[in-house]
Amino acid sequence: MTTPLEHPFTRLFNRYLREQGLPVTHQRNEVAATVFGSEDHLSVDDIERSLREREERIGKATIYRTLDLLVKSRLVEEHDFGEGFKRYEHRLSRSPIHQHMVCIECGHVEEFESP
């Protein structure tokens, strides 16, 4: 199993942190690896739940601050699908240019690309 520090996208994030003069921490790596390891649009609660399942105790404030850094690094996008909270997806293993359709009945999000 790949550890968070070994994940190639986490290494990109760590390089960004060092370039900004910010510390590379275990907590930041765990949050980043959770986002990079998912193909879903994750909420903060989804990330917190995933971390808890791996017995990582990382507070919501740390998750929010790390997500802010991931968005600033341009490795992660922040989305507002009208649910009252943000969702996050990494930009690295799929087409970086795609859009989202949100069903107004059930809230399902469908990604699509324009040729």
C-alpha positions as CSV (number, residue, x, y, z in Angstrom):
1,M,0.0,0.0,0.0
2,T,1.3,3.5,-0.9
3,T,1.8,5.8,2.1
4,P,0.5,9.4,1.8
5,L,4.1,10.7,1.4
6,E,4.8,8.2,-1.4
7,H,1.7,9.3,-3.4
8,P,3.0,11.2,-6.5
9,F,0.4,13.9,-6.2
10,T,1.2,14.4,-2.5
11,R,4.8,14.9,-3.5
12,L,3.6,17.8,-5.8
13,F,1.7,19.3,-2.9
14,N,4.7,19.0,-0.7
15,R,6.8,20.8,-3.2
16,Y,4.2,23.6,-3.4
17,L,4.2,23.9,0.4
18,R,8.0,24.1,0.5
19,E,8.0,26.7,-2.2
20,Q,5.6,28.8,-0.1
21,G,7.8,28.4,3.0
22,L,5.1,26.3,4.7
23,P,5.7,23.2,6.8
24,V,5.0,19.7,5.3
25,T,3.1,17.8,8.0
26,H,1.6,14.4,8.5
27,Q,-1.9,15.9,8.8
28,R,-1.6,17.8,5.5
29,N,-0.3,14.7,3.7
30,E,-3.2,12.6,5.0
31,V,-5.8,15.1,3.9
32,A,-4.1,15.5,0.5
33,A,-3.8,11.7,0.0
34,T,-7.5,11.4,0.8
35,V,-8.5,13.9,-1.9
36,F,-6.0,12.5,-4.4
37,G,-7.1,8.9,-3.7
38,S,-10.7,9.6,-4.6
39,E,-12.6,10.0,-7.9
40,D,-15.5,11.5,-6.1
41,H,-16.4,15.1,-5.3
42,L,-15.6,15.1,-1.5
43,S,-17.1,17.3,1.2
44,V,-15.2,18.1,4.4
45,D,-17.4,15.6,6.2
46,D,-16.5,12.9,3.6
47,I,-12.8,13.6,4.1
48,E,-13.1,13.6,7.9
49,R,-15.0,10.3,7.8
50,S,-12.4,8.7,5.5
51,L,-9.6,9.9,7.8
52,R,-11.4,8.5,10.9
53,E,-11.9,5.1,9.2
54,R,-8.0,5.1,8.9
55,E,-7.8,6.0,12.5
56,E,-6.4,9.5,11.7
57,R,-7.6,12.1,14.1
58,I,-7.4,15.4,12.2
59,G,-9.7,18.3,13.2
60,K,-12.0,20.0,10.8
61,A,-10.1,23.3,11.0
62,T,-6.9,21.5,9.8
63,I,-8.9,19.9,7.0
64,Y,-10.3,23.2,5.9
65,R,-6.9,24.9,6.0
66,T,-5.3,22.1,4.1
67,L,-8.1,22.2,1.4
68,D,-7.5,25.9,1.1
69,L,-3.8,25.2,0.4
70,L,-4.7,22.5,-2.1
71,V,-7.0,24.8,-4.0
72,K,-4.4,27.6,-3.9
73,S,-1.8,25.1,-5.3
74,R,-4.2,24.4,-8.2
75,L,-4.0,20.7,-7.6
76,V,-7.6,20.6,-6.3
77,E,-10.8,22.4,-7.4
78,E,-13.5,23.7,-5.1
79,H,-17.2,23.3,-6.2
80,D,-20.4,24.6,-4.9
81,F,-23.3,22.4,-6.1
82,G,-25.9,24.3,-4.1
83,E,-25.9,21.9,-1.2
84,G,-24.9,24.5,1.4
85,F,-21.3,23.2,1.5
86,K,-18.3,22.9,-0.8
87,R,-17.1,19.8,-2.5
88,Y,-13.5,19.2,-3.6
89,E,-11.9,17.2,-6.5
90,H,-8.4,16.8,-7.6
91,R,-7.4,17.9,-11.1
92,L,-4.8,15.4,-11.9
93,S,-6.0,12.1,-13.3
94,R,-8.9,13.2,-15.4
95,S,-9.5,15.8,-18.0
96,P,-8.6,19.1,-16.3
97,I,-11.2,20.8,-18.4
98,H,-14.7,19.4,-17.7
99,Q,-18.0,20.7,-16.4
100,H,-20.6,19.4,-14.0
101,M,-24.4,19.0,-14.5
102,V,-26.3,18.8,-11.2
103,C,-29.8,17.2,-11.1
104,I,-32.2,19.6,-9.4
105,E,-34.4,16.7,-8.3
106,C,-31.8,14.4,-6.6
107,G,-28.6,16.4,-6.6
108,H,-26.6,13.8,-8.6
109,V,-23.5,15.4,-10.2
110,E,-22.6,14.2,-13.7
111,E,-19.2,15.3,-15.3
112,F,-19.0,15.9,-19.0
113,E,-16.4,17.2,-21.5
114,S,-17.0,19.2,-24.6
115,P,-15.1,18.0,-27.6
